[in-house]
Amino acid sequence: MSRCVLPVAIAALPVVLLVSSIRTFREVDNQRTVYLRHRVAVMAARLENLSAGGSWEPVLEALSEEEPGLEDVEVIAPGGAGDDPGLAPLWAGRELFRTGFRPAPSGEVFRAYVPFHSAGGLRIARIDLRAAAADFLVVHARHNVIAASLGGLALVALSVYALWSARRTAQMRLRQMEIEHLAHIGTMAASLAHEIRNPLGTIKGFAQVAGERADSGVRELLEPILSETRRLEALVTDLLAYGRPPAPDPRPVEWQEIALRLEAHTRQYIGARPVRLVIGNAPLRFTSDPQLLEQALLNLLRNAVEAIPPAAAGEVRLETAAGENRGLAITITDNGTGMAECARVRLFEPFFTTKAAGTGLGLAITRKLVRSLGGELELRFAPGRTEAVTRFPDAIVETAAQVG
């Protein structure tokens, strides 16, 4: 849970900064409005003091000198030319102020209708004050909010980078530990396989000699020994292949020859099962180690056959695709049962298997062989379909026209 709290907090911080900035901008605008209301209230009070009688022109000139932001002033008398029916609440005393912002040629204007008393009775002053008169309150505050928001976003970015870097470092360390662990396992497996091979060969040899000299009853008792030694030999071979994979010996190879051998071995493995095998034998020529390539592909073909239930009819297909200049992809497809989602993450883990009998080294060895040949192995799963794609991006392939 603690690992989830930090990413959620970092993700929520920009939203908090945005909401806080919007609220601050609104508060700043409210302060601007309060300031402008205060200024027009002061001017309305000045009108009451200056309206001793006579013309309004000197009074308005005096206000213009005292208030540089003043745009226009109009004094409205009850029933006069400037009286508006919409001002009735002000005349009746139900409203003390009516304010609002509106555009003007000189810029945004704060217009206020303010009732005041003069010698002639109640009047309403329409005061237009330039909104820019309150910019000294707004501009610096907005700049500070923007700077603080940008600083907060920078901290968020740095936090995200630090979190990503820490996770990547942890993943790299974990990967390095896995590689070292697998290297130790491979070395140990190779050593054990080497030590087991010699006594195993002795057991098998003496069992074969004893079987040749014994009667049928004893020979039946010796047969399990021979079958189990053969199974142990296969395990020793897998351990040696995983622990000490052979170095590739690349040379020009013909794909048609490899395809024929793969087909023969796979059909022998299928036997009488109702599995349809399709192997493309396009005339391609490229450089590789044919023995290692055949071993890797044969492992994948066996897995594809084993993925199909024993009594079910299925299909295993092997296809090749060559790039225009270089690159070769070999895809093995089957319509078997596939693999559970929880097991897919451990596909290439040595000694992990979902089969009742198996070492769990097949895919690990196959990927090692493919990588030693300069390729990469990828398994794809879809409902009713599994693909094992082997790519050799640097392979220089000659197609049918070039081979001919």
Beta strands, then each sheet from edge to edge (+ up, - down):
strand 1: 70-76
strand 2: 98-102
strand 3: 109-118
strand 4: 121-130
strand 5: 251-254
strand 6: 275-279
strand 7: 285-288
strand 8: 314-322
strand 9: 328-334
strand 10: 376-382
strand 11: 385-392
sheet 1: 1+ 4- 3+ 2-
sheet 2: 5+ 7-
sheet 3: 6+ 8+ 9- 11+ 10-
end
